[in-house]
Amino acid sequence: MDLSFLTDSVLINTLLFLLIFIVVFQALRRVLFKDNKPISAIISLVVATLAVWYISQSQMDFLGKAYSTIGATILIALPAIIIFFFIYTAEIKSVGRRLVWIFYSIISIYIFSGYSPFIEETNVKIILGIIFVTIIVLFLDNTIKEYFIGKKINKQ
C-alpha cells in the first residue's frame, strides 16, 4: 500500500495552513488589531483552519504544482544571483566577469540539456532564458559594475 500521496497531502496542508495563518495574522496585526495579539491569533487560526479544511484535492494538486514550480525557479536562479553579487562586488576586471558568465551559462545549458527532470519544452525555454540573460548581462557588464561602484561610494 503506497501512502506517499498521504504524506504529500499532509505536508502541503501543513505548509498551506502555516502560510495562511502567518499572512492573516500579520495583516490583522497591522490593520485591525494592532495592540491585541490574542484576537489576531484566534481569528488567524480560524481562517487558516477553514481554508485548509475545505480545500479540494484538485486544488491541492494545483497548489503542489505551483509551489514546486516556484521551488524549481528559485533553485535555478539562486546560483546565478550568488554569482552576480560576487563578481560585481569583487575586484574582478570586465574580461574576467564576462568569462565567468560565459562559463556559468555553458555549464547551466549543459546541465539542462542532458540531466534536467523537466519536459523537453520546459528545458528549451530555460536554455533560451539562460542565453537571453547572459547576452543582456554581457552587454550591460560595465553599466552594472558602475552601478555597484556608485553604491559603494554613496555608502562611504
N, C-alpha and C positions, 0 to 999 in steps of 0.2 A: 504494500500500500504506500503510494507516494504522497507524502504530506508537505512537499516543498511549496505547493501553492498556498497552504495554510500559513506557513511561516512567512512567506512573502506578503500575504494579505495582512497578517498581524503587524509586521514591520511597517508596511505602508500606512495602515490605520494609526499606529502609534505615532509615526512621524507627522502624519497629517494632523492628528489631534494636537501635538505639540506646536506645530506651526500655527494652526488656527488659534490656539489658546494664547500664544505669545503675541500674535498680531492684534487680536481683540483686546487683550489685557493692556497692551501699550496704548492702543487707540483710546480706550476708555479712560486710562490714567491721564492722558494728555488733554482730552477734550471734555469729558463729563465729570469724572470723579478724581480730581487732581489730588485731593488730600485723603481719599478713602480707598486704601488698597484692598481691604477685605471685600468690599462691594464689587470692585473691578474684578477681583479674582473669582468670586462666585458667579458673576454674570459670564465671564470668560469661560469658566468651567462648563456652565450650562450650554452656551453656544457651541463650544468645541465638541461636547458630548453629542448634542443633537446633530451636528454636521457630520460627524463620523458614523453615528448610529444609522442614519437614513441614507447613506451613500450606497448606490447600487454597484454590482460587480463590474458592469461595463464602464461606469465612471471611474472605478478603481483601476481598471486596466488602462484607461486613458491617462490617468494621473501617473501611473507607473511608467508608461512610455514617455510621457512628457518630462518627468523628473530624471529618467535615465538619459534622455537626450541632453538635458541641462548638465548632468554629471559628465557625460562624454565630452561636451563642448568645453567645460572647464578643464578637464584633463588634457584636452588637445591644446588649449590656449595657454595654460599655466607655464609650460616650459618657454614658450615664446615671450611671455610677459617677463619672466625672470631674466632671460637673455637680454631683452630690450632694456630693462633698467640697469642691468650690469654693464653692458657695453656703452651706454650713453652717460653713465655716471663715472665710469672709469676713464683713465687717461689712455685711450686707445685711438690711434690715428684712423682717418677715414677709410683707408685701404683695408686695415685690419677689421674694422666694423663691417664693411661690405663683405669681406671674406667670411666672417662669422655668419652673416645672414645667408650667404650662398651655401655654406656648408650645412647650416641648420635646415635650410629648405631642401637640399638634396637628401639628407637623412630622413626628414619627415616624409617626403614624397616616396622614398624607398620603402619606408615602413607601411604607408597607406596603400602602396601598390601591391604589396605582397603578403602582409601579415595582419591586415585590418579585419575585424569581425563584422564590419558594416557591409551592406549590399553594394554591388558594383557602382550603381548610380550615386550613392552617397559618397563613395570613395572618390569618384571623379569630381564631384562638387568640392570636396575637401581639398583635393590636389589643386584644382583650379583656384580655390581661395588662397591656398598657400602661395601659389605662383603670383597671383594678383597682389597680395600683401607684400611679398618680397620685392616685387618691382616698385611698388609705391615707396617702401622704406629705402630701397637703394637710390631712388631719385631724390628723396627728401632727407637723405642722411645728414648732410651738413646743416640743414634747417633745424632738424630735430636736435642735433648736438648743440647748436647755438641757443636753442630754447633752454636746454638743461644748463648750459653755461650761464645764461641770463638768470635762471633761478638761483644758482649758487651765488652770484654776485649780489642779488637782491637780499639774500639771507644774511650776508655779512654786513 
